[in-house]
Every structure is written in C-alpha cells, then in structure tokens.
C-alpha cells in the first residue's frame, strides 16, 4: 500500500508543528505536507520516496532547515551519481542541514 505524509499528519498541527520524525514508515508520497508552515525539522529516512516531484513539495515549507532523507530510493539513486546534495540545495534554498551534514552555500562562503 502507498503511504502518504497526509495519513501521518493529523488535523490541527499544521499551524504549530516544528519537528516531524516519520522515518521507517513506507512513505512514498508527500501529499499534504505543505500545511506544516512552521516545520523546521523533517526526519524521514528509510521510506519509499522515489520521485523529485514529491521532494519538490518540501519547497512549500517556508521554515524547513533540517531534512533527513537517507535510505529513500531517490536519495540512494542520486547519491550514487553524486547529484543528491546539489539537487536538494537547488530545490530547497533555505535548507541548512541535509542528511545530518551542514549545507555550505557559495554566497555564505563569500560573506565570511
């Protein structure tokens, strides 16, 4: 069965939830994730996310700074060809940490 984040997100938390730890849940779709406007931390390793279109939905989260998607099919595939971090950094421009490793952007290096 396909599991989506919508089945994990309960009504009423969208305005307040700051951290969501949903690893090991066979999640394939990110439907409904956009309601979590205060979400800062999303740990969803060891799920079944396969498509960039699903990852792109995370761009709807204005506060997201820490994302862990280790051991999802999309992460495994693109880590092998070494494009995973670069693609995520392009799609999620406010992210500060990916899979436990800080993101250092070129513009931040120039400021230092």
Chimera marker file (.cmm) of the C-alpha trace (Angstrom):
<marker_set name="trace">
<marker id="1" x="0.000" y="0.000" z="0.000" r="1" g="1" b="0" radius="0.5"/>
<marker id="2" x="1.154" y="3.512" z="-0.776" r="1" g="1" b="0" radius="0.5"/>
<marker id="3" x="1.503" y="5.589" z="2.358" r="1" g="1" b="0" radius="0.5"/>
<marker id="4" x="1.473" y="9.380" z="2.142" r="1" g="1" b="0" radius="0.5"/>
<marker id="5" x="2.504" y="12.004" z="4.651" r="1" g="1" b="0" radius="0.5"/>
<marker id="6" x="-1.142" y="13.067" z="4.736" r="1" g="1" b="0" radius="0.5"/>
<marker id="7" x="-2.023" y="9.882" z="6.602" r="1" g="1" b="0" radius="0.5"/>
<marker id="8" x="0.605" y="10.773" z="9.220" r="1" g="1" b="0" radius="0.5"/>
<marker id="9" x="-0.326" y="14.456" z="9.625" r="1" g="1" b="0" radius="0.5"/>
<marker id="10" x="-3.325" y="14.917" z="11.886" r="1" g="1" b="0" radius="0.5"/>
<marker id="11" x="-5.720" y="17.840" z="11.738" r="1" g="1" b="0" radius="0.5"/>
<marker id="12" x="-4.784" y="20.885" z="13.753" r="1" g="1" b="0" radius="0.5"/>
<marker id="13" x="-0.999" y="20.527" z="13.847" r="1" g="1" b="0" radius="0.5"/>
<marker id="14" x="-0.308" y="22.491" z="10.669" r="1" g="1" b="0" radius="0.5"/>
<marker id="15" x="-0.012" y="25.843" z="12.426" r="1" g="1" b="0" radius="0.5"/>
<marker id="16" x="2.272" y="24.702" z="15.236" r="1" g="1" b="0" radius="0.5"/>
<marker id="17" x="4.302" y="21.569" z="14.454" r="1" g="1" b="0" radius="0.5"/>
<marker id="18" x="8.045" y="22.315" z="14.230" r="1" g="1" b="0" radius="0.5"/>
<marker id="19" x="9.544" y="18.804" z="14.076" r="1" g="1" b="0" radius="0.5"/>
<marker id="20" x="8.249" y="15.685" z="12.363" r="1" g="1" b="0" radius="0.5"/>
<marker id="21" x="10.054" y="12.373" z="12.738" r="1" g="1" b="0" radius="0.5"/>
<marker id="22" x="8.484" y="9.856" z="10.367" r="1" g="1" b="0" radius="0.5"/>
<marker id="23" x="11.323" y="7.500" z="9.447" r="1" g="1" b="0" radius="0.5"/>
<marker id="24" x="10.598" y="3.827" z="8.710" r="1" g="1" b="0" radius="0.5"/>
<marker id="25" x="7.008" y="4.358" z="7.525" r="1" g="1" b="0" radius="0.5"/>
<marker id="26" x="6.992" y="3.204" z="3.864" r="1" g="1" b="0" radius="0.5"/>
<marker id="27" x="6.033" y="6.761" z="2.859" r="1" g="1" b="0" radius="0.5"/>
<marker id="28" x="6.079" y="7.287" z="-0.887" r="1" g="1" b="0" radius="0.5"/>
<marker id="29" x="4.066" y="10.492" z="-1.347" r="1" g="1" b="0" radius="0.5"/>
<marker id="30" x="4.369" y="13.915" z="0.321" r="1" g="1" b="0" radius="0.5"/>
<marker id="31" x="0.707" y="14.829" z="-0.167" r="1" g="1" b="0" radius="0.5"/>
<marker id="32" x="-0.487" y="17.311" z="2.447" r="1" g="1" b="0" radius="0.5"/>
<marker id="33" x="2.984" y="18.235" z="3.732" r="1" g="1" b="0" radius="0.5"/>
<marker id="34" x="2.508" y="21.881" z="2.684" r="1" g="1" b="0" radius="0.5"/>
<marker id="35" x="0.157" y="22.607" z="5.597" r="1" g="1" b="0" radius="0.5"/>
<marker id="36" x="3.066" y="22.382" z="8.046" r="1" g="1" b="0" radius="0.5"/>
<marker id="37" x="4.062" y="26.031" z="7.702" r="1" g="1" b="0" radius="0.5"/>
<marker id="38" x="6.144" y="26.079" z="10.922" r="1" g="1" b="0" radius="0.5"/>
<marker id="39" x="8.004" y="22.826" z="10.250" r="1" g="1" b="0" radius="0.5"/>
<marker id="40" x="11.756" y="23.238" z="10.770" r="1" g="1" b="0" radius="0.5"/>
<marker id="41" x="12.937" y="19.621" z="11.051" r="1" g="1" b="0" radius="0.5"/>
<marker id="42" x="11.791" y="16.697" z="8.912" r="1" g="1" b="0" radius="0.5"/>
<marker id="43" x="13.377" y="13.317" z="9.509" r="1" g="1" b="0" radius="0.5"/>
<marker id="44" x="12.008" y="10.805" z="7.032" r="1" g="1" b="0" radius="0.5"/>
<marker id="45" x="14.818" y="8.368" z="6.393" r="1" g="1" b="0" radius="0.5"/>
<marker id="46" x="14.128" y="4.785" z="5.364" r="1" g="1" b="0" radius="0.5"/>
<marker id="47" x="10.909" y="5.494" z="3.485" r="1" g="1" b="0" radius="0.5"/>
<marker id="48" x="9.940" y="4.926" z="-0.161" r="1" g="1" b="0" radius="0.5"/>
<marker id="49" x="10.157" y="8.387" z="-1.787" r="1" g="1" b="0" radius="0.5"/>
<marker id="50" x="11.167" y="7.850" z="-5.426" r="1" g="1" b="0" radius="0.5"/>
<marker id="51" x="10.252" y="11.000" z="-7.377" r="1" g="1" b="0" radius="0.5"/>
<marker id="52" x="11.606" y="14.562" z="-7.496" r="1" g="1" b="0" radius="0.5"/>
<marker id="53" x="8.007" y="15.785" z="-7.795" r="1" g="1" b="0" radius="0.5"/>
<marker id="54" x="7.450" y="14.553" z="-4.234" r="1" g="1" b="0" radius="0.5"/>
<marker id="55" x="10.649" y="16.129" z="-2.908" r="1" g="1" b="0" radius="0.5"/>
<marker id="56" x="9.670" y="19.402" z="-4.606" r="1" g="1" b="0" radius="0.5"/>
<marker id="57" x="6.611" y="19.608" z="-2.325" r="1" g="1" b="0" radius="0.5"/>
<marker id="58" x="9.013" y="20.328" z="0.549" r="1" g="1" b="0" radius="0.5"/>
<marker id="59" x="9.641" y="23.734" z="-1.057" r="1" g="1" b="0" radius="0.5"/>
<marker id="60" x="6.182" y="24.677" z="0.290" r="1" g="1" b="0" radius="0.5"/>
<marker id="61" x="7.628" y="24.593" z="3.821" r="1" g="1" b="0" radius="0.5"/>
<marker id="62" x="8.993" y="28.106" z="4.477" r="1" g="1" b="0" radius="0.5"/>
<marker id="63" x="10.769" y="27.235" z="7.767" r="1" g="1" b="0" radius="0.5"/>
<marker id="64" x="12.345" y="23.878" z="6.832" r="1" g="1" b="0" radius="0.5"/>
<marker id="65" x="16.061" y="23.953" z="7.697" r="1" g="1" b="0" radius="0.5"/>
<marker id="66" x="16.917" y="20.325" z="8.560" r="1" g="1" b="0" radius="0.5"/>
<marker id="67" x="15.990" y="17.389" z="6.317" r="1" g="1" b="0" radius="0.5"/>
<marker id="68" x="16.995" y="13.747" z="6.552" r="1" g="1" b="0" radius="0.5"/>
<marker id="69" x="16.016" y="11.503" z="3.647" r="1" g="1" b="0" radius="0.5"/>
<marker id="70" x="18.734" y="8.842" z="3.875" r="1" g="1" b="0" radius="0.5"/>
<marker id="71" x="17.696" y="5.430" z="2.527" r="1" g="1" b="0" radius="0.5"/>
<marker id="72" x="14.838" y="6.603" z="0.340" r="1" g="1" b="0" radius="0.5"/>
<marker id="73" x="15.081" y="5.296" z="-3.247" r="1" g="1" b="0" radius="0.5"/>
<marker id="74" x="15.548" y="8.824" z="-4.629" r="1" g="1" b="0" radius="0.5"/>
<marker id="75" x="18.396" y="9.593" z="-2.208" r="1" g="1" b="0" radius="0.5"/>
<marker id="76" x="20.132" y="6.275" z="-2.862" r="1" g="1" b="0" radius="0.5"/>
<marker id="77" x="19.899" y="6.669" z="-6.644" r="1" g="1" b="0" radius="0.5"/>
<marker id="78" x="21.184" y="10.240" z="-6.732" r="1" g="1" b="0" radius="0.5"/>
<marker id="79" x="23.836" y="9.750" z="-4.055" r="1" g="1" b="0" radius="0.5"/>
<marker id="80" x="25.341" y="7.049" z="-6.259" r="1" g="1" b="0" radius="0.5"/>
<marker id="81" x="25.755" y="9.511" z="-9.125" r="1" g="1" b="0" radius="0.5"/>
<marker id="82" x="26.717" y="12.274" z="-6.648" r="1" g="1" b="0" radius="0.5"/>
<marker id="83" x="23.895" y="14.647" z="-7.612" r="1" g="1" b="0" radius="0.5"/>
<marker id="84" x="21.726" y="14.307" z="-4.478" r="1" g="1" b="0" radius="0.5"/>
<marker id="85" x="23.075" y="17.205" z="-2.399" r="1" g="1" b="0" radius="0.5"/>
<marker id="86" x="23.356" y="19.616" z="-5.339" r="1" g="1" b="0" radius="0.5"/>
<marker id="87" x="19.785" y="18.919" z="-6.451" r="1" g="1" b="0" radius="0.5"/>
<marker id="88" x="18.342" y="19.316" z="-2.958" r="1" g="1" b="0" radius="0.5"/>
<marker id="89" x="20.268" y="22.566" z="-2.425" r="1" g="1" b="0" radius="0.5"/>
<marker id="90" x="18.751" y="23.945" z="-5.648" r="1" g="1" b="0" radius="0.5"/>
<marker id="91" x="15.213" y="22.851" z="-4.807" r="1" g="1" b="0" radius="0.5"/>
<marker id="92" x="15.214" y="23.766" z="-1.093" r="1" g="1" b="0" radius="0.5"/>
<marker id="93" x="17.131" y="27.022" z="-0.886" r="1" g="1" b="0" radius="0.5"/>
<marker id="94" x="16.563" y="27.657" z="2.847" r="1" g="1" b="0" radius="0.5"/>
<marker id="95" x="17.807" y="24.253" z="3.970" r="1" g="1" b="0" radius="0.5"/>
<marker id="96" x="20.775" y="24.383" z="6.377" r="1" g="1" b="0" radius="0.5"/>
<marker id="97" x="21.334" y="20.674" z="7.017" r="1" g="1" b="0" radius="0.5"/>
<marker id="98" x="20.790" y="17.661" z="4.770" r="1" g="1" b="0" radius="0.5"/>
<marker id="99" x="21.069" y="14.075" z="5.996" r="1" g="1" b="0" radius="0.5"/>
<marker id="100" x="22.941" y="15.216" z="9.105" r="1" g="1" b="0" radius="0.5"/>
<marker id="101" x="25.544" y="17.266" z="7.213" r="1" g="1" b="0" radius="0.5"/>
<marker id="102" x="25.505" y="21.096" z="7.192" r="1" g="1" b="0" radius="0.5"/>
<marker id="103" x="24.975" y="22.787" z="3.833" r="1" g="1" b="0" radius="0.5"/>
<marker id="104" x="27.548" y="25.440" z="2.981" r="1" g="1" b="0" radius="0.5"/>
<marker id="105" x="26.373" y="27.631" z="0.139" r="1" g="1" b="0" radius="0.5"/>
<marker id="106" x="28.693" y="29.661" z="-2.081" r="1" g="1" b="0" radius="0.5"/>
<marker id="107" x="27.152" y="33.011" z="-1.062" r="1" g="1" b="0" radius="0.5"/>
<marker id="108" x="27.690" y="32.192" z="2.649" r="1" g="1" b="0" radius="0.5"/>
<marker id="109" x="31.376" y="31.433" z="1.985" r="1" g="1" b="0" radius="0.5"/>
<marker id="110" x="31.795" y="34.795" z="0.259" r="1" g="1" b="0" radius="0.5"/>
<marker id="111" x="30.373" y="36.652" z="3.270" r="1" g="1" b="0" radius="0.5"/>
<marker id="112" x="32.876" y="35.052" z="5.683" r="1" g="1" b="0" radius="0.5"/>
<link id1="1" id2="2" r="1" g="1" b="0" radius="0.2"/>
<link id1="2" id2="3" r="1" g="1" b="0" radius="0.2"/>
<link id1="3" id2="4" r="1" g="1" b="0" radius="0.2"/>
<link id1="4" id2="5" r="1" g="1" b="0" radius="0.2"/>
<link id1="5" id2="6" r="1" g="1" b="0" radius="0.2"/>
<link id1="6" id2="7" r="1" g="1" b="0" radius="0.2"/>
<link id1="7" id2="8" r="1" g="1" b="0" radius="0.2"/>
<link id1="8" id2="9" r="1" g="1" b="0" radius="0.2"/>
<link id1="9" id2="10" r="1" g="1" b="0" radius="0.2"/>
<link id1="10" id2="11" r="1" g="1" b="0" radius="0.2"/>
<link id1="11" id2="12" r="1" g="1" b="0" radius="0.2"/>
<link id1="12" id2="13" r="1" g="1" b="0" radius="0.2"/>
<link id1="13" id2="14" r="1" g="1" b="0" radius="0.2"/>
<link id1="14" id2="15" r="1" g="1" b="0" radius="0.2"/>
<link id1="15" id2="16" r="1" g="1" b="0" radius="0.2"/>
<link id1="16" id2="17" r="1" g="1" b="0" radius="0.2"/>
<link id1="17" id2="18" r="1" g="1" b="0" radius="0.2"/>
<link id1="18" id2="19" r="1" g="1" b="0" radius="0.2"/>
<link id1="19" id2="20" r="1" g="1" b="0" radius="0.2"/>
<link id1="20" id2="21" r="1" g="1" b="0" radius="0.2"/>
<link id1="21" id2="22" r="1" g="1" b="0" radius="0.2"/>
<link id1="22" id2="23" r="1" g="1" b="0" radius="0.2"/>
<link id1="23" id2="24" r="1" g="1" b="0" radius="0.2"/>
<link id1="24" id2="25" r="1" g="1" b="0" radius="0.2"/>
<link id1="25" id2="26" r="1" g="1" b="0" radius="0.2"/>
<link id1="26" id2="27" r="1" g="1" b="0" radius="0.2"/>
<link id1="27" id2="28" r="1" g="1" b="0" radius="0.2"/>
<link id1="28" id2="29" r="1" g="1" b="0" radius="0.2"/>
<link id1="29" id2="30" r="1" g="1" b="0" radius="0.2"/>
<link id1="30" id2="31" r="1" g="1" b="0" radius="0.2"/>
<link id1="31" id2="32" r="1" g="1" b="0" radius="0.2"/>
<link id1="32" id2="33" r="1" g="1" b="0" radius="0.2"/>
<link id1="33" id2="34" r="1" g="1" b="0" radius="0.2"/>
<link id1="34" id2="35" r="1" g="1" b="0" radius="0.2"/>
<link id1="35" id2="36" r="1" g="1" b="0" radius="0.2"/>
<link id1="36" id2="37" r="1" g="1" b="0" radius="0.2"/>
<link id1="37" id2="38" r="1" g="1" b="0" radius="0.2"/>
<link id1="38" id2="39" r="1" g="1" b="0" radius="0.2"/>
<link id1="39" id2="40" r="1" g="1" b="0" radius="0.2"/>
<link id1="40" id2="41" r="1" g="1" b="0" radius="0.2"/>
<link id1="41" id2="42" r="1" g="1" b="0" radius="0.2"/>
<link id1="42" id2="43" r="1" g="1" b="0" radius="0.2"/>
<link id1="43" id2="44" r="1" g="1" b="0" radius="0.2"/>
<link id1="44" id2="45" r="1" g="1" b="0" radius="0.2"/>
<link id1="45" id2="46" r="1" g="1" b="0" radius="0.2"/>
<link id1="46" id2="47" r="1" g="1" b="0" radius="0.2"/>
<link id1="47" id2="48" r="1" g="1" b="0" radius="0.2"/>
<link id1="48" id2="49" r="1" g="1" b="0" radius="0.2"/>
<link id1="49" id2="50" r="1" g="1" b="0" radius="0.2"/>
<link id1="50" id2="51" r="1" g="1" b="0" radius="0.2"/>
<link id1="51" id2="52" r="1" g="1" b="0" radius="0.2"/>
<link id1="52" id2="53" r="1" g="1" b="0" radius="0.2"/>
<link id1="53" id2="54" r="1" g="1" b="0" radius="0.2"/>
<link id1="54" id2="55" r="1" g="1" b="0" radius="0.2"/>
<link id1="55" id2="56" r="1" g="1" b="0" radius="0.2"/>
<link id1="56" id2="57" r="1" g="1" b="0" radius="0.2"/>
<link id1="57" id2="58" r="1" g="1" b="0" radius="0.2"/>
<link id1="58" id2="59" r="1" g="1" b="0" radius="0.2"/>
<link id1="59" id2="60" r="1" g="1" b="0" radius="0.2"/>
<link id1="60" id2="61" r="1" g="1" b="0" radius="0.2"/>
<link id1="61" id2="62" r="1" g="1" b="0" radius="0.2"/>
<link id1="62" id2="63" r="1" g="1" b="0" radius="0.2"/>
<link id1="63" id2="64" r="1" g="1" b="0" radius="0.2"/>
<link id1="64" id2="65" r="1" g="1" b="0" radius="0.2"/>
<link id1="65" id2="66" r="1" g="1" b="0" radius="0.2"/>
<link id1="66" id2="67" r="1" g="1" b="0" radius="0.2"/>
<link id1="67" id2="68" r="1" g="1" b="0" radius="0.2"/>
<link id1="68" id2="69" r="1" g="1" b="0" radius="0.2"/>
<link id1="69" id2="70" r="1" g="1" b="0" radius="0.2"/>
<link id1="70" id2="71" r="1" g="1" b="0" radius="0.2"/>
<link id1="71" id2="72" r="1" g="1" b="0" radius="0.2"/>
<link id1="72" id2="73" r="1" g="1" b="0" radius="0.2"/>
<link id1="73" id2="74" r="1" g="1" b="0" radius="0.2"/>
<link id1="74" id2="75" r="1" g="1" b="0" radius="0.2"/>
<link id1="75" id2="76" r="1" g="1" b="0" radius="0.2"/>
<link id1="76" id2="77" r="1" g="1" b="0" radius="0.2"/>
<link id1="77" id2="78" r="1" g="1" b="0" radius="0.2"/>
<link id1="78" id2="79" r="1" g="1" b="0" radius="0.2"/>
<link id1="79" id2="80" r="1" g="1" b="0" radius="0.2"/>
<link id1="80" id2="81" r="1" g="1" b="0" radius="0.2"/>
<link id1="81" id2="82" r="1" g="1" b="0" radius="0.2"/>
<link id1="82" id2="83" r="1" g="1" b="0" radius="0.2"/>
<link id1="83" id2="84" r="1" g="1" b="0" radius="0.2"/>
<link id1="84" id2="85" r="1" g="1" b="0" radius="0.2"/>
<link id1="85" id2="86" r="1" g="1" b="0" radius="0.2"/>
<link id1="86" id2="87" r="1" g="1" b="0" radius="0.2"/>
<link id1="87" id2="88" r="1" g="1" b="0" radius="0.2"/>
<link id1="88" id2="89" r="1" g="1" b="0" radius="0.2"/>
<link id1="89" id2="90" r="1" g="1" b="0" radius="0.2"/>
<link id1="90" id2="91" r="1" g="1" b="0" radius="0.2"/>
<link id1="91" id2="92" r="1" g="1" b="0" radius="0.2"/>
<link id1="92" id2="93" r="1" g="1" b="0" radius="0.2"/>
<link id1="93" id2="94" r="1" g="1" b="0" radius="0.2"/>
<link id1="94" id2="95" r="1" g="1" b="0" radius="0.2"/>
<link id1="95" id2="96" r="1" g="1" b="0" radius="0.2"/>
<link id1="96" id2="97" r="1" g="1" b="0" radius="0.2"/>
<link id1="97" id2="98" r="1" g="1" b="0" radius="0.2"/>
<link id1="98" id2="99" r="1" g="1" b="0" radius="0.2"/>
<link id1="99" id2="100" r="1" g="1" b="0" radius="0.2"/>
<link id1="100" id2="101" r="1" g="1" b="0" radius="0.2"/>
<link id1="101" id2="102" r="1" g="1" b="0" radius="0.2"/>
<link id1="102" id2="103" r="1" g="1" b="0" radius="0.2"/>
<link id1="103" id2="104" r="1" g="1" b="0" radius="0.2"/>
<link id1="104" id2="105" r="1" g="1" b="0" radius="0.2"/>
<link id1="105" id2="106" r="1" g="1" b="0" radius="0.2"/>
<link id1="106" id2="107" r="1" g="1" b="0" radius="0.2"/>
<link id1="107" id2="108" r="1" g="1" b="0" radius="0.2"/>
<link id1="108" id2="109" r="1" g="1" b="0" radius="0.2"/>
<link id1="109" id2="110" r="1" g="1" b="0" radius="0.2"/>
<link id1="110" id2="111" r="1" g="1" b="0" radius="0.2"/>
<link id1="111" id2="112" r="1" g="1" b="0" radius="0.2"/>
</marker_set>
